[in-house]
């Protein structure tokens, strides 16, 4: 058996290698990542942040999360769905968020998609794609997939409902972050 790639923190806890530094990552790793997230508003926020992260490092988004929350009215889908041209221009002028027009427009469109889900909730839709059996605990970064059949199916279903910026890789990152899968390393204390 190969040794684990976890790292030992100054506090004596073993963590996934990405979860040791900077301090923002330690807190995110220890308190949030891989923990079950439920509720349409919370999941809409996570979909939005994962979309903004696409092509960037997660720390960039993590450090701007509170600004994103303010800019997007606490990620209340009912409020964001009503955003118009003036809101788009306000967002495009806000240096505290990622000023990518396609991502801003996707966030607004996704709020509308949340409200238009017929006969289900975003929570029920997303969680219906959780794997039936837990995967093997990763021991190295190479053991962690970027895409799975479930994330591909989730992305396809979200797109069918009008969601944007939700490809299979983004869908898998969402599944990891929201606890649908547990990709904490085998001997990570958070597993």
matplotlib code that plots the C-alpha trace (Angstrom):
import matplotlib.pyplot as plt

x = [0.0, 1.4, 1.7, -1.1, -0.5, -2.2, -0.2, 0.2, -0.9, 0.7, -2.4, -1.5, -4.4, -3.8, -5.5, -5.9, -2.8, -4.8, -6.4, -3.3, -2.7, -3.5, -5.6, -8.7, -8.3, -7.8, -11.1, -12.9, -11.5, -12.1, -15.6, -17.3, -15.9, -17.5, -20.2, -23.8, -25.4, -29.2, -31.7, -32.3, -30.7, -27.6, -27.2, -27.9, -25.1, -22.7, -23.6, -23.0, -19.7, -18.5, -19.4, -17.4, -14.5, -14.3, -10.9, -9.7, -8.4, -10.9, -9.1, -9.9, -13.6, -13.4, -11.8, -14.6, -17.5, -19.0, -18.7, -20.5, -23.2, -23.8, -23.6, -26.1, -28.6, -27.6, -28.1, -31.8, -33.0, -36.3, -34.4, -31.6, -34.1, -35.5, -32.1, -32.1, -29.7, -28.9, -28.0, -25.9, -24.0, -23.7, -22.2, -19.8, -18.5, -18.0, -14.3, -15.1, -16.5, -15.3, -16.5, -17.1, -20.3, -21.1, -20.8, -22.9, -25.6, -25.4, -26.0, -29.1, -30.4, -29.7, -31.8, -34.6, -34.1, -34.3, -37.7, -38.9, -38.2, -41.5, -42.5, -39.1, -36.7, -33.1, -32.1, -34.1, -32.7, -29.1, -29.2, -30.9, -27.5, -25.5, -23.8, -25.7, -22.5, -19.6, -16.4, -13.1, -11.2, -8.5, -4.9, -3.4, -4.6, -4.5, -7.2, -9.7, -11.6, -12.5, -15.7, -17.8, -20.8, -23.0, -21.5, -22.0, -25.6, -26.2, -24.7, -27.0, -30.1, -29.2, -28.7, -32.1, -33.7, -32.0, -28.9, -25.7, -22.0, -22.7, -20.5, -19.5, -16.3, -18.2, -21.0, -18.4, -16.8, -20.3, -20.8, -17.5, -18.1, -21.7, -21.0, -22.7, -19.3, -16.6, -13.2, -11.4, -8.3, -8.3, -6.5, -7.7, -9.3, -12.3, -13.2]
y = [0.0, 3.4, 6.1, 8.7, 12.1, 13.8, 16.5, 17.0, 20.4, 22.3, 21.3, 17.6, 16.9, 15.2, 16.9, 16.6, 18.3, 21.3, 21.9, 22.9, 26.5, 29.3, 29.7, 30.3, 26.8, 25.2, 26.6, 25.7, 22.2, 21.6, 23.1, 23.1, 21.0, 17.6, 18.4, 17.9, 21.1, 21.2, 23.9, 25.6, 28.9, 27.3, 25.0, 27.9, 29.8, 26.9, 26.4, 30.1, 30.1, 27.0, 28.6, 31.7, 29.5, 27.9, 28.7, 30.3, 29.0, 28.3, 30.6, 33.6, 32.8, 31.9, 35.2, 37.1, 35.0, 37.7, 40.3, 37.8, 37.3, 41.1, 41.6, 38.8, 39.6, 36.7, 34.4, 34.6, 33.1, 35.0, 38.3, 37.5, 36.2, 39.8, 41.3, 43.5, 45.6, 48.0, 45.1, 43.6, 46.8, 47.2, 43.7, 44.3, 47.4, 45.6, 45.0, 42.7, 39.9, 38.2, 40.5, 38.0, 38.9, 35.3, 34.1, 37.0, 36.3, 32.6, 33.3, 35.3, 32.7, 30.0, 31.8, 31.8, 28.1, 27.4, 29.1, 27.3, 23.8, 22.0, 19.4, 19.3, 21.4, 22.2, 20.3, 17.1, 17.4, 17.7, 15.1, 12.6, 12.3, 11.3, 8.0, 5.0, 3.6, 5.6, 5.6, 4.4, 6.9, 8.7, 8.3, 10.7, 13.5, 11.1, 9.1, 12.0, 12.2, 15.5, 14.0, 11.0, 9.4, 11.0, 14.5, 14.1, 13.1, 15.9, 18.5, 17.2, 17.4, 20.9, 22.1, 20.5, 22.7, 25.8, 26.1, 27.5, 27.1, 23.6, 21.2, 17.8, 19.1, 22.0, 19.5, 17.2, 20.1, 20.9, 17.3, 17.3, 20.7, 19.8, 16.4, 14.2, 12.5, 12.3, 13.0, 13.7, 11.5, 8.1, 9.3, 12.9, 13.8, 15.3, 12.0]
z = [0.0, -0.9, 1.7, 1.8, 0.3, 3.3, 5.0, 8.8, 10.0, 12.9, 14.9, 14.5, 12.1, 8.7, 5.8, 2.1, 0.5, -0.8, 2.6, 4.6, 3.4, 3.1, 6.2, 4.1, 2.6, 6.0, 7.3, 4.1, 4.1, 7.7, 8.0, 4.6, 1.8, 1.5, 4.0, 3.0, 1.7, 1.3, 0.4, -2.9, -2.0, -0.6, -3.6, -6.0, -4.3, -4.7, -8.4, -9.0, -7.2, -9.0, -12.3, -11.4, -10.4, -13.8, -15.2, -11.9, -8.6, -5.9, -3.4, -5.7, -5.3, -1.6, -0.7, -2.6, -1.4, 0.9, -1.9, -4.2, -1.7, -1.4, -5.2, -5.8, -3.0, -0.8, -3.8, -3.3, -6.6, -6.5, -6.3, -8.7, -11.3, -11.5, -12.3, -15.4, -17.5, -14.7, -12.3, -15.0, -15.5, -11.7, -11.5, -14.4, -12.6, -9.2, -8.6, -5.7, -7.9, -11.1, -13.9, -16.6, -18.5, -19.5, -15.9, -14.6, -17.2, -16.4, -12.7, -13.5, -15.9, -13.3, -10.7, -13.2, -13.9, -10.1, -10.0, -13.1, -11.9, -12.3, -9.7, -7.9, -6.1, -6.9, -3.7, -4.9, -8.4, -7.4, -4.7, -7.0, -8.7, -5.5, -6.2, -4.7, -3.2, -1.8, -3.9, -2.7, -0.5, -2.5, -1.4, -3.9, -6.1, -9.1, -7.4, -7.5, -10.8, -12.5, -14.1, -13.3, -15.0, -12.2, -12.8, -16.5, -16.0, -13.5, -15.9, -18.7, -16.5, -15.2, -18.8, -19.8, -17.1, -18.6, -16.3, -17.8, -17.0, -15.5, -17.5, -16.1, -14.4, -12.7, -11.7, -10.1, -8.2, -7.0, -5.9, -4.0, -2.3, -1.3, 0.1, -2.6, -2.9, -0.2, -1.8, 1.4, 1.4, 3.2, 6.3, 6.3, 9.6, 7.8, 6.1]

ax = plt.figure().add_subplot(projection="3d")
ax.plot(x, y, z, "-o")
ax.set_aspect("equal")
plt.show()
